Amino acid sequence: MMGRIHASGKIDAQGLDHILEWQVVGDKIKDASENELEIWYEPQDRLAISIRPPDGDWIGPIQPGEFLENHQLPDRTLISVYNELHHPTNGANYIATYLTPFFGSNLIIGIPAGVWQVRLHGLVIRDGAFHAWIERDDPADLGDGSYFWPSFFTEASHVDTSSVSALACGQRIVSVANLDELKRRAHITSSQGPTRDGRLKPDITAPGTGIVAANGFGGPDDPWIEMTGTSMASPYVAGVIGLMLAAEPTLTAAQILGIIKATARPLPGATYQWTNDLGFGVISPAACVAEASHALTRTELKKTTPPATAPTVTAAAPPGRPASRRAARPATRRPPPEAA
């Protein structure tokens, strides 16, 4: 449930629609936290959006370039939708949708739990592909054994790829997956690639399951803590990169990433091909440092003296011809005739 944050699809032609199912949970009656859904699609397309609360009526469509802000439902919860064109960072189009509880001076009204339907209307379709992500928050422990749960996509809408966080999709970022060493696979909580535009993230995997590390928030009697996640795998890779820079301080981010990819090792039974959960394989710290130490070393090939050549055999000139003509007509060595 916690991993159902991504959906994707393709609207094949103008006039067609696609419906996403967005499950709001909270305490199974109301959700007192804000929920956010972002939809990204290609700049050459145009999509409108409508949204329907559980047991409610459709709201919209909101056209490209339009927005609906703090639209209040009959139960006083709020909906905001922003249908934007050409985001300044990548030029793609995106739609941001927010479900917000009502916060009064003495009253909080949570978002109704249930399936919220999000309909995408194909207005102009040249590509048609879209991706959607839910901004995930953590479950809240109510202290009595119950929780407030974050929203997620239903099984009908969830697509189990492309869940790598926005920061880990950067061009010069080393994106790290969490390796469960005992089970020899990516941990179930580790996000998957590729990126929305098809780039290969994550890059590498490193141990991140059941890692014992210093407890920065612990007291004198609690110096260590065991945790699992990419937040434990990433420091492992950061340490390897630190050793690489100690071996060669002038390495660029691109060179570091190239070395990490080149020295990665696949798990048993796997190949060197990139996979969407483990990247190019498991990081090899010693190989990374060794490669970094001579990555910028260049060896010049020394010039050698060419081998001595046989003297040119000049055919004898017929009598009466000048010497200059004789020198200008060297004889040709022909290969012996093939044996019959």
C-alpha positions in Angstrom: 0.0 0.0 0.0 2.8 2.5 0.9 4.4 1.9 -2.4 1.4 2.6 -4.7 2.5 6.2 -5.5 2.8 6.0 -9.3 0.4 5.6 -12.2 0.9 6.1 -15.9 -0.9 5.6 -19.1 -1.5 6.8 -22.7 -4.4 8.6 -24.2 -4.3 7.4 -27.8 -6.4 10.1 -29.5 -8.2 13.4 -29.1 -11.6 13.0 -27.4 -10.6 10.0 -25.3 -10.4 10.0 -21.5 -8.5 8.1 -18.8 -9.6 7.7 -15.2 -7.3 7.3 -12.2 -8.5 6.0 -8.9 -7.0 7.8 -5.9 -7.7 6.1 -2.6 -7.8 8.4 0.5 -7.6 6.5 3.7 -6.8 8.5 6.9 -8.5 6.6 9.7 -10.8 5.0 7.1 -13.4 7.7 7.7 -11.5 11.0 7.3 -8.0 12.1 6.6 -6.8 15.2 8.5 -3.7 15.7 6.4 -3.4 17.3 3.0 -3.1 15.0 0.0 -1.3 16.0 -3.2 -1.3 14.4 -6.7 0.8 15.6 -9.6 0.3 14.6 -13.3 3.0 15.3 -15.9 2.7 15.0 -19.6 4.4 16.0 -22.8 4.4 19.7 -23.9 2.9 19.0 -27.3 -0.3 17.6 -25.7 -3.2 19.3 -24.0 -5.2 17.6 -21.2 -8.1 18.8 -19.1 -9.0 17.3 -15.7 -12.1 16.6 -13.7 -12.3 15.2 -10.2 -15.1 13.4 -8.3 -15.2 12.8 -4.6 -16.5 9.5 -3.2 -20.3 9.5 -3.7 -20.1 13.1 -5.1 -20.5 14.8 -8.5 -17.8 15.6 -11.1 -16.0 18.9 -10.6 -14.5 20.3 -13.8 -13.2 20.0 -16.4 -10.4 22.4 -15.6 -8.7 23.4 -18.9 -5.0 24.0 -19.6 -4.1 27.4 -18.2 -7.0 27.4 -15.7 -7.1 26.7 -12.0 -9.6 26.0 -9.2 -8.5 27.2 -5.8 -10.0 26.2 -2.5 -13.2 24.9 -3.9 -15.3 23.9 -0.9 -17.3 20.7 -0.9 -20.6 20.4 0.9 -18.8 18.9 3.9 -16.4 22.0 3.9 -13.3 20.2 2.8 -11.4 21.9 0.0 -10.1 21.0 -3.5 -7.5 23.0 -5.5 -6.5 22.1 -9.1 -3.8 23.9 -11.2 -3.6 22.9 -14.8 -0.2 24.4 -15.9 1.6 24.5 -19.3 5.4 24.4 -19.8 7.0 24.1 -16.4 10.1 26.3 -16.1 12.5 23.5 -15.2 11.7 21.0 -18.0 9.1 22.6 -20.3 6.6 19.7 -19.7 3.0 20.3 -18.8 1.7 19.3 -15.4 -1.5 19.3 -13.3 -1.3 19.7 -9.5 -4.3 18.6 -7.4 -4.7 19.2 -3.6 -7.2 17.8 -1.2 -7.2 19.9 1.9 -9.0 19.4 5.3 -11.0 22.3 6.7 -9.3 23.9 9.6 -11.5 26.2 11.7 -10.8 27.8 15.1 -12.4 25.0 17.0 -13.1 22.5 14.2 -11.1 20.2 11.8 -13.0 18.4 9.1 -10.9 15.8 7.4 -11.0 14.7 3.7 -13.6 12.0 3.1 -12.0 8.5 2.9 -12.7 6.4 -0.2 -11.9 6.4 -3.9 -11.5 9.8 -5.6 -11.8 9.6 -9.3 -9.5 11.8 -11.5 -10.5 12.0 -15.2 -8.0 13.2 -17.8 -9.6 14.5 -21.0 -7.6 14.3 -24.2 -7.9 17.7 -25.9 -4.8 17.7 -28.2 -2.9 14.4 -28.5 0.4 14.1 -30.3 2.1 11.8 -27.9 -0.5 10.9 -25.3 1.7 9.5 -22.5 1.3 10.8 -18.9 2.6 9.9 -15.5 1.1 10.7 -12.1 2.6 10.6 -8.6 1.1 11.0 -5.1 3.2 13.1 -2.7 3.5 10.5 0.1 3.4 11.4 3.8 4.2 9.0 6.7 1.5 7.1 8.6 0.6 8.9 11.9 0.4 6.8 15.0 -2.7 7.7 17.0 -1.3 6.1 20.1 -4.1 3.5 20.6 -2.9 1.0 18.0 -4.5 2.8 15.1 -3.0 5.0 12.4 -3.8 7.7 9.9 -2.7 6.2 6.6 -1.5 8.2 3.5 -3.4 8.0 0.2 -2.4 5.7 -2.6 -3.5 4.5 -6.1 -5.8 1.6 -6.3 -4.6 -1.6 -7.9 -6.5 -0.7 -11.0 -4.4 2.5 -11.5 -1.1 1.7 -9.8 1.9 1.0 -12.1 4.9 -0.5 -10.2 7.7 1.5 -11.9 9.1 5.1 -11.9 8.9 5.7 -8.2 12.4 7.2 -7.8 12.2 10.5 -6.0 12.6 13.8 -7.9 16.0 14.5 -6.3 17.3 11.1 -7.4 16.4 11.8 -11.0 19.0 14.6 -11.4 21.5 14.5 -14.3 24.6 14.5 -12.1 23.1 12.6 -9.2 24.1 9.1 -8.0 20.8 7.4 -7.4 21.1 4.5 -4.9 18.8 1.5 -4.4 18.6 -0.4 -1.2 20.1 -3.9 -1.3 18.8 -6.6 1.0 22.0 -8.6 1.3 20.4 -11.5 3.0 17.8 -12.1 0.4 20.1 -10.9 -2.5 17.5 -8.5 -4.0 16.3 -5.0 -3.8 14.4 -4.3 -0.6 10.6 -4.0 -1.0 10.8 -0.3 0.1 13.3 0.6 -2.5 12.0 2.8 -5.3 12.1 1.8 -9.0 13.0 3.5 -12.2 13.2 4.6 -14.9 12.5 8.4 -14.9 9.5 10.0 -16.6 11.7 10.7 -19.7 13.2 7.2 -19.8 16.6 7.8 -18.2 18.1 4.9 -16.2 17.7 5.6 -12.5 18.6 4.2 -10.0 22.3 3.9 -10.9 23.6 1.5 -8.3 22.6 -0.5 -5.3 24.3 -0.7 -1.9 23.6 -2.4 1.4 20.7 -0.6 3.2 18.8 -3.3 5.0 19.3 -3.8 8.8 22.2 -1.4 8.9 23.6 -0.5 12.4 24.9 3.1 12.5 25.5 5.9 14.9 22.4 7.2 16.5 22.6 11.0 16.1 19.5 11.6 18.2 20.3 9.1 21.0 21.6 9.7 24.4 24.9 8.4 26.0 23.2 5.0 26.7 21.8 4.7 23.2 24.7 5.3 20.8 23.6 2.9 18.0 20.5 2.4 15.9 19.5 -0.2 13.3 17.6 1.1 10.2 16.5 0.1 6.8 16.1 2.2 3.7 17.9 4.1 0.9 18.8 6.6 3.6 21.2 3.9 4.8 22.4 2.8 1.4 23.2 6.3 0.2 25.7 7.1 2.9 27.5 3.9 2.0 27.9 5.1 -1.5 28.8 8.6 -0.3 31.7 7.1 1.7 32.9 5.2 -1.4 32.8 8.4 -3.4 34.8 10.1 -0.6 37.5 7.5 -1.0 37.5 7.9 -4.8 38.0 11.6 -4.4 40.9 11.0 -1.9 42.5 8.9 -4.6 41.8 11.5 -7.4 40.5 14.8 -6.1 39.8 16.3 -9.5 37.2 13.7 -10.6 33.9 15.3 -11.8 30.5 14.1 -10.9 30.1 12.6 -14.4 33.4 10.7 -14.0 32.5 9.4 -10.6 29.2 8.1 -11.9 30.9 6.5 -14.9 33.4 4.7 -12.6 30.6 3.5 -10.3 28.7 2.1 -13.3 31.8 0.5 -14.9 32.8 -1.3 -11.8 29.4 -2.5 -10.6 28.8 -6.2 -10.2 25.5 -8.0 -10.9 23.9 -10.2 -8.4 24.3 -14.0 -9.0 22.2 -15.0 -12.0 21.9 -11.5 -13.3 23.7 -9.7 -16.1 25.4 -6.3 -16.5 22.2 -4.9 -18.0 20.4 -2.1 -16.1 17.4 -3.1 -14.1 14.7 -0.8 -12.7 15.2 -1.9 -9.1 19.0 -2.4 -8.8 20.4 -0.1 -11.5 23.6 -1.4 -13.0 24.3 -3.7 -10.0 26.0 -3.7 -6.6 28.7 -1.2 -5.9 32.3 -2.5 -5.7 34.1 -0.2 -3.3 37.7 -1.5 -3.9 37.2 -1.5 -7.7 35.8 2.1 -7.6 38.8 3.4 -5.7 41.3 1.4 -7.9 39.7 2.8 -11.0 39.6 6.3 -9.6 43.3 6.2 -8.8 44.3 5.8 -12.4 41.3 7.1 -14.2 43.2 10.2 -15.4 46.5 8.5 -16.1 47.6 8.5 -19.7 50.4 6.5 -21.2 52.2 7.9 -24.3 53.1 5.3 -27.0 56.8 5.9 -27.7 57.9 6.4 -31.3 60.0 3.5 -32.6 62.6 3.4 -35.4 61.0 1.9 -38.5 62.7 -1.4 -39.6 65.3 -1.2 -42.3 64.0 -1.7 -45.8 65.6 -3.8 -48.5 67.5 -1.8 -51.1 65.6 -0.9 -54.2 66.5 -3.1 -57.2 66.7 -1.1 -60.4 66.4 -2.7 -63.7 69.3 -2.2 -66.1 68.4 0.4 -68.8 68.8 -0.4 -72.4 71.9 1.2 -74.0 71.5 4.8 -75.1 68.9 5.8 -72.4 69.8 8.5 -70.0 70.6 7.7 -66.4 67.7 9.8 -65.2 65.3 7.6 -67.1 66.9 4.5 -65.6 66.4 5.8 -62.1 62.8 6.7 -62.7 61.8 3.2 -63.6 62.3 1.0 -60.5 61.8 -2.8 -61.0 58.7 -4.4 -59.4 59.0 -7.5 -57.2 56.1 -9.7 -58.1 54.9 -12.6 -56.0 55.9 -16.0 -57.3 53.2 -17.8 -59.4 50.9 -20.0 -57.5 51.8 -23.7 -57.7 49.7 -25.6 -60.2 
